[in-house]
Amino acid sequence: MLVITTQDGSHTLFNETLNEFYHSDKGAIQESKHVFVKDGLNYFSQSPIRIFEVGFGTGLNALLTMLEAEKQNLSIYYETIELHPLVIETIKELNYTQQLGYEFCYGPYHTLHLVRWNEEHQINKHFSFKKINSSLLTYTPQPSCFELIYFDAFSPEQQPEMWTKEVFRKMFDALVRNGILVTYCSKVSVQQAMKEAGFTIDKLPGAPGKREMLRAHKK
Ligand SMILES: C[S@@+](CC[C@H](N)C(=O)[O-])C[C@H]1O[C@@H](n2cnc3c(N)ncnc32)[C@H](O)[C@@H]1O
């Protein structure tokens, strides 16, 4: 797996099979903060918050969410699904805790990768964590369970099977009423699939380099 430095100085990975970056090359941390923390997590003014993430990958979204939980004194349950876990040697190459100025989180960040799959772990008093080693295409998250979904699959061009009405229907069912799903992608066919699954859609300004992103609501 190739480690690349994006324009904000933070690393991302390049998947050579899919010819796809794990994050925006304009800035990995910048994008994750914008799409998932600012327009996802910070949409809520009360905790506890239950989050389901599609694509654990480098764990950057999980790390930023854990840090935000501590900063805002939130209580978060974070469940994430990943079909192709990265090896710890790759994770150790990534500069996220250093770029964020949180070197002391180097250990906790690695802990997210090292804990056992498919069981819940209390990482600290704000952050409870479970990672599921499975494909989203065959896994059904618990219905009416989550306030927030981070939908961070590879792009619809490379993985169209992840962006279908059937997958979004599963996401819709996993949310509580008034729950939301956020994603970096704003493609018209994706909006259509979300609407057919029952979502109401807000288009929001995207992270630098992207005109728009989507926040989908279960009303
Ligand atoms: C855009 S990357 C995720 C980035 C990740 N959130 C991060 O912060 O590094 C997409 C992730 O989805 C995973 N993935 C691909 N197909 C999947 C599937 N069918 N089910 C679950 N995860 C899948 C990939 O292995 C990859 O880690």
The ligand as an SDF file (V2000), in Angstrom:
LIG
                    3D

 27 29  0  0  0  0  0  0  0  0999 V2000
  -12.4500    5.4400    1.2340 C   0  0  0  0  0  0  0  0  0  0  0  0
  -11.7740    4.0930    2.1360 S   0  0  0  0  0  0  0  0  0  0  0  0
  -12.1840    4.4320    3.8210 C   0  0  0  0  0  0  0  0  0  0  0  0
  -11.4330    5.4700    4.4940 C   0  0  0  0  0  0  0  0  0  0  0  0
  -11.5220    5.3500    5.9790 C   0  0  0  0  0  0  0  0  0  0  0  0
  -12.7900    5.7940    6.5100 N   0  0  0  0  0  0  0  0  0  0  0  0
  -10.3560    6.0930    6.5490 C   0  0  0  0  0  0  0  0  0  0  0  0
  -10.5610    7.0850    7.2720 O   0  0  0  0  0  0  0  0  0  0  0  0
   -9.2450    5.6810    6.2600 O   0  0  0  0  0  0  0  0  0  0  0  0
  -12.9830    2.8210    1.8350 C   0  0  0  0  0  0  0  0  0  0  0  0
  -12.8300    1.6100    2.7430 C   0  0  0  0  0  0  0  0  0  0  0  0
  -13.9080    0.6860    2.4870 O   0  0  0  0  0  0  0  0  0  0  0  0
  -13.3920   -0.6270    2.5620 C   0  0  0  0  0  0  0  0  0  0  0  0
  -14.3020   -1.5330    1.8230 N   0  0  0  0  0  0  0  0  0  0  0  0
  -14.2790   -1.8320    0.5020 C   0  0  0  0  0  0  0  0  0  0  0  0
  -15.2800   -2.6760    0.1980 N   0  0  0  0  0  0  0  0  0  0  0  0
  -15.9690   -2.9020    1.3590 C   0  0  0  0  0  0  0  0  0  0  0  0
  -17.0990   -3.6990    1.6880 C   0  0  0  0  0  0  0  0  0  0  0  0
  -17.7450   -4.4070    0.7580 N   0  0  0  0  0  0  0  0  0  0  0  0
  -17.5140   -3.7140    2.9760 N   0  0  0  0  0  0  0  0  0  0  0  0
  -16.8580   -2.9960    3.9270 C   0  0  0  0  0  0  0  0  0  0  0  0
  -15.7710   -2.2210    3.6600 N   0  0  0  0  0  0  0  0  0  0  0  0
  -15.3300   -2.1740    2.4040 C   0  0  0  0  0  0  0  0  0  0  0  0
  -12.0220   -0.4900    1.9350 C   0  0  0  0  0  0  0  0  0  0  0  0
  -11.1760   -1.5760    2.2590 O   0  0  0  0  0  0  0  0  0  0  0  0
  -11.5470    0.8350    2.5010 C   0  0  0  0  0  0  0  0  0  0  0  0
  -10.8670    0.6730    3.7210 O   0  0  0  0  0  0  0  0  0  0  0  0
  1  2  1  0
  2  3  1  0
  2 10  1  0
  3  4  1  0
  4  5  1  0
  5  6  1  0
  5  7  1  0
  7  8  2  0
  7  9  1  0
 10 11  1  0
 11 12  1  0
 11 26  1  0
 12 13  1  0
 13 14  1  0
 13 24  1  0
 14 15  1  0
 14 23  1  0
 15 16  2  0
 16 17  1  0
 17 18  1  0
 17 23  2  0
 18 19  1  0
 18 20  2  0
 20 21  1  0
 21 22  2  0
 22 23  1  0
 24 25  1  0
 24 26  1  0
 26 27  1  0
M  CHG  2   2   1   9  -1
M  END
$$$$
